[in-house]
Amino acid sequence: MSTFAEDAGISLDDDPTSLFQLLVLCMLQAKPIRATVAVHAARGLFDAGLATPSALVEAPRSQLIRIFGDAGYARYDESTATRLHAMASLLCDDYSADLRNLRPGAPSSLEVFDGVGPACATMFAREAQGVWPELAPVFDKKALQGAAKLGLPEDAQVLASHARSEGVALPAFAAHLVKVALGIE
C-alpha cells in the first residue's frame, strides 16, 4: 500500500518542502480529474525543480501549463497554474514559506489559500496524519466509499483500529481505501 504522496515521489515528513509538495498534490487532485493524472502532474512539477514555494513563485506560468499539458492535466491547467502561483506567493509572504505555521488549525486553516476548500484540506490531512498525528484518524468521503466497497465499517475510529491491528500506517490504509473507491487498486 502506498500513499498518493509516495506515488508522486514525495517523501513526507514534518518539513516545509514535503508538506508544500503534499498541498500542491492535493490541490491537483481536488479537481474532477483522474487521480493518476494529478499524481503525474505533481511529479512533473517536482521533477522540473518546482518543489518549493519560492521556486513555484519564480516559475513562468507558461512552464506550469506546459508541464500540466505533458501530464494530461489540460482541462484545468490555466486556473490551477494561477491558483498554485497565488498559494505559493501567500505562503512565502504570510507564512514564511512553511505550512507548519498553519498546523494549529489544520486542516481548515489551509483554506486560506484560493483553491483549497474542505475536500482539498481533508485530502491533505488524510496524507499528513502520519506526520501530524493530532489530525488522526482521517478517512475522507472517498476513503469511506472504499471501505464500503470492501465491506468494512464506515467509521473512522473503527477503520483506524483495523489499520493498527493489521500493522498498516493510517495514511497508507486511507489511501488504499481511496484507490479502491476510484477503482485503481
C-alpha positions as CSV (number, residue, x, y, z in Angstrom):
1,M,0.0,0.0,0.0
2,S,1.3,3.4,-1.0
3,T,0.1,6.8,-0.3
4,F,-0.7,9.3,-3.1
5,A,2.3,11.4,-1.8
6,E,4.6,8.4,-2.3
7,D,3.1,7.8,-5.7
8,A,4.1,11.4,-6.5
9,G,7.6,10.9,-5.3
10,I,7.1,12.9,-2.0
11,S,8.9,11.6,1.0
12,L,6.6,13.1,3.5
13,D,8.0,14.4,6.7
14,D,7.2,17.3,9.0
15,D,9.3,19.7,7.0
16,P,8.4,22.7,4.8
17,T,9.3,21.2,1.4
18,S,7.4,17.9,1.6
19,L,4.4,19.5,3.2
20,F,4.3,22.1,0.4
21,Q,4.6,19.3,-2.2
22,L,1.7,17.5,-0.5
23,L,-0.5,20.5,-0.6
24,V,0.3,21.0,-4.3
25,L,-0.6,17.4,-5.0
26,C,-3.9,17.7,-3.1
27,M,-4.8,20.9,-5.0
28,L,-4.2,19.0,-8.2
29,Q,-6.3,16.0,-7.0
30,A,-9.1,18.2,-5.8
31,K,-10.2,18.9,-9.4
32,P,-12.5,16.5,-11.1
33,I,-9.6,14.7,-12.9
34,R,-8.2,11.2,-12.6
35,A,-6.0,10.8,-9.5
36,T,-3.3,9.2,-11.6
37,V,-3.2,12.3,-13.9
38,A,-2.9,14.6,-10.9
39,V,0.0,12.5,-9.4
40,H,1.7,12.6,-12.8
41,A,1.3,16.4,-13.0
42,A,2.7,16.8,-9.5
43,R,5.7,14.6,-10.4
44,G,6.2,16.8,-13.4
45,L,6.3,19.9,-11.3
46,F,8.7,18.5,-8.8
47,D,11.0,16.9,-11.5
48,A,11.2,20.4,-13.1
49,G,12.5,21.8,-9.8
50,L,9.2,23.4,-8.8
51,A,9.2,21.7,-5.4
52,T,9.3,24.8,-3.1
53,P,7.1,27.8,-2.8
54,S,9.8,30.2,-3.9
55,A,10.6,28.0,-7.0
56,L,6.9,28.0,-7.9
57,V,6.6,31.7,-7.4
58,E,9.5,32.4,-9.7
59,A,8.4,29.9,-12.4
60,P,6.7,31.3,-15.5
61,R,3.0,30.4,-15.7
62,S,3.7,29.0,-19.2
63,Q,6.1,26.5,-17.7
64,L,3.4,25.2,-15.3
65,I,0.8,25.0,-18.1
66,R,3.3,23.1,-20.3
67,I,4.0,20.6,-17.5
68,F,0.3,20.1,-16.9
69,G,-0.3,19.5,-20.7
70,D,2.5,16.9,-20.8
71,A,0.9,15.1,-17.9
72,G,-2.6,15.2,-19.5
73,Y,-3.8,17.7,-16.9
74,A,-5.1,20.0,-19.6
75,R,-8.6,20.9,-18.7
76,Y,-7.7,22.9,-15.5
77,D,-4.2,23.9,-16.5
78,E,-4.6,27.6,-16.6
79,S,-6.8,28.1,-13.5
80,T,-4.6,25.6,-11.5
81,A,-1.4,27.4,-12.6
82,T,-2.9,30.7,-11.3
83,R,-4.0,29.2,-8.0
84,L,-0.7,27.4,-7.4
85,H,1.2,30.6,-8.0
86,A,-1.1,32.6,-5.7
87,M,-0.9,29.9,-3.0
88,A,2.9,29.8,-3.1
89,S,3.1,33.6,-3.0
90,L,0.8,33.8,0.0
91,L,2.7,31.0,1.7
92,C,6.0,32.9,1.2
93,D,4.6,36.3,2.1
94,D,2.5,35.5,5.1
95,Y,3.7,32.1,6.5
96,S,7.5,32.2,6.0
97,A,7.1,29.5,3.2
98,D,6.2,26.9,5.9
99,L,2.8,25.2,6.2
100,R,3.7,24.2,9.7
101,N,2.7,27.7,10.7
102,L,-0.8,26.7,9.8
103,R,-0.7,23.4,11.7
104,P,-2.6,24.5,14.8
105,G,-5.9,25.0,12.9
106,A,-5.3,22.3,10.3
107,P,-6.9,21.1,8.2
108,S,-9.3,24.0,8.0
109,S,-6.5,26.6,8.4
110,L,-5.3,25.5,4.9
111,E,-8.4,27.0,3.4
112,V,-6.8,30.5,3.5
113,F,-5.4,29.5,0.0
114,D,-7.6,30.1,-3.0
115,G,-8.3,26.6,-4.4
116,V,-8.1,24.9,-1.1
117,G,-11.6,24.0,0.1
118,P,-12.8,21.5,2.7
119,A,-12.2,18.5,0.3
120,C,-8.7,19.5,-0.6
121,A,-7.8,20.3,3.1
122,T,-9.2,16.9,4.1
123,M,-7.1,15.2,1.4
124,F,-4.1,16.9,2.9
125,A,-5.0,15.8,6.4
126,R,-5.6,12.2,5.2
127,E,-1.9,12.0,4.0
128,A,-0.4,14.3,6.7
129,Q,-1.9,12.4,9.6
130,G,1.3,10.3,9.7
131,V,3.4,13.3,10.4
132,W,0.8,15.4,12.2
133,P,-0.7,12.7,14.4
134,E,-3.1,15.1,16.1
135,L,-5.2,15.0,12.9
136,A,-5.8,11.3,13.1
137,P,-7.8,9.4,12.2
138,V,-8.7,10.9,8.9
139,F,-10.8,8.9,6.4
140,D,-12.4,11.3,3.9
141,K,-15.6,10.6,2.0
142,K,-13.8,8.8,-0.8
143,A,-11.9,6.6,1.7
144,L,-15.2,5.7,3.4
145,Q,-16.6,4.8,0.0
146,G,-13.7,2.4,-0.5
147,A,-14.3,0.9,3.0
148,A,-17.9,0.3,2.0
149,K,-16.8,-1.4,-1.2
150,L,-14.6,-3.7,0.8
151,G,-17.4,-4.4,3.3
152,L,-15.6,-2.6,6.1
153,P,-17.3,-0.3,8.6
154,E,-17.6,3.4,7.5
155,D,-16.4,4.7,10.9
156,A,-13.0,6.5,11.2
157,Q,-12.2,5.1,14.7
158,V,-13.1,1.5,13.7
159,L,-11.0,1.8,10.5
160,A,-8.1,3.2,12.4
161,S,-8.3,0.3,14.8
162,H,-8.4,-2.1,11.9
163,A,-5.3,-0.5,10.3
164,R,-3.4,-0.6,13.5
165,S,-4.3,-4.2,14.1
166,E,-3.0,-5.0,10.6
167,G,0.2,-3.0,11.3
168,V,-0.6,-0.6,8.5
169,A,0.0,3.2,8.8
170,L,-3.1,5.2,8.7
171,P,-2.1,7.3,5.6
172,A,-1.4,4.2,3.6
173,F,-4.6,2.5,4.7
174,A,-6.7,5.6,3.9
175,A,-5.0,6.0,0.5
176,H,-5.6,2.3,-0.2
177,L,-9.3,2.8,0.5
178,V,-9.5,5.8,-1.8
179,K,-7.8,3.8,-4.5
180,V,-10.3,1.0,-4.0
181,A,-13.1,3.6,-4.4
182,L,-11.6,5.0,-7.5
183,G,-11.0,1.6,-9.0
184,I,-7.2,1.9,-9.2
185,E,-6.4,-0.7,-6.7
